[in-house]
Amino acid sequence: MGISDIAEIAKMAHENGAVLSVDNTFASPFNQRPLELGADFVVDALTKFINGHGDAQGGAILSNDLETMDRIRYEAQVNVGSVISPFNAWQIFRGAVTFPLRMERINQSSLEIAQWLEQRKHVTFVSYPGLESHPYHDLAKRQMKGFGGVISFGVEADDKTVEKFCAHLKVVTFAVSLGHDESLIFPQPSYDERIHLYPPQFQKGFIRFSVGLEDPQDIIQDLDQAFHAVGL
Ligand SMILES: Cc1ncc(COP(=O)(O)O)c(C=O)c1O
């Protein structure tokens, strides 16, 4: 859940003859608009918040550089044939109609849940850009309208207990992916991988949580009962 300064990186890229492409999937275009911050390209997995129902896959590339967009369209769609199926396109189009409403709810619920997690014992860290404790909270406030639906947190437990905790959840679904109507939870890579990826405070019991459209109090109660079920 790190935050990058898009305007600053765009400036550095352009001063050095590079272009900047931003994967905006986690933030979503409701919360963050990289082209307005100076990025040249944006990619978005429509599969996630924009479709929002976890039932269709798609992707988008956006740019104000119409000449390059024409080349990408020609090479990706005409030559390679990566064209979305009509049914997926229809599902994503339909999901997009409620996208802003869903994001408002997800932004609100995520902050509430992140704040609750921060207070809970046995939670070692909570990383959510909407929290004042996030090291890049001020930057997030400058470049984002809301802080999105993904929270990382750690629990004081070994990998087996973390898996059991996830399996005890009843409202939240134990599955990878993000940006669905349902809340999804997934433990992060095994301890052996984590020690190479993260600083020590993030190495134990690392969980990724994607907040869905359920009542935030139902989600909190569910997390709480799963913590109790594994003795945390
Ligand atoms: C940041 C990000 N970008 C792009 C994708 C690609 O999404 P998909 O191929 O599922 O549409 C993912 C999938 O997890 C992602 O997390």
The ligand as an ORCA input file, in Angstrom:
! r2SCAN-3c Opt
* xyz 0 1
  C      -2.520     -3.691     -9.908
  C      -3.115     -4.689    -10.862
  N      -3.135     -4.375    -12.176
  C      -3.629     -5.239    -13.084
  C      -4.141     -6.466    -12.716
  C      -4.664     -7.395    -13.791
  O      -5.971     -7.745    -13.595
  P      -6.766     -8.827    -14.451
  O      -5.818     -9.506    -15.377
  O      -7.345     -9.740    -13.403
  O      -7.820     -8.061    -15.155
  C      -4.133     -6.825    -11.371
  C      -4.634     -8.125    -10.910
  O      -4.556     -8.495     -9.762
  C      -3.610     -5.906    -10.418
  O      -3.591     -6.196     -9.095
*
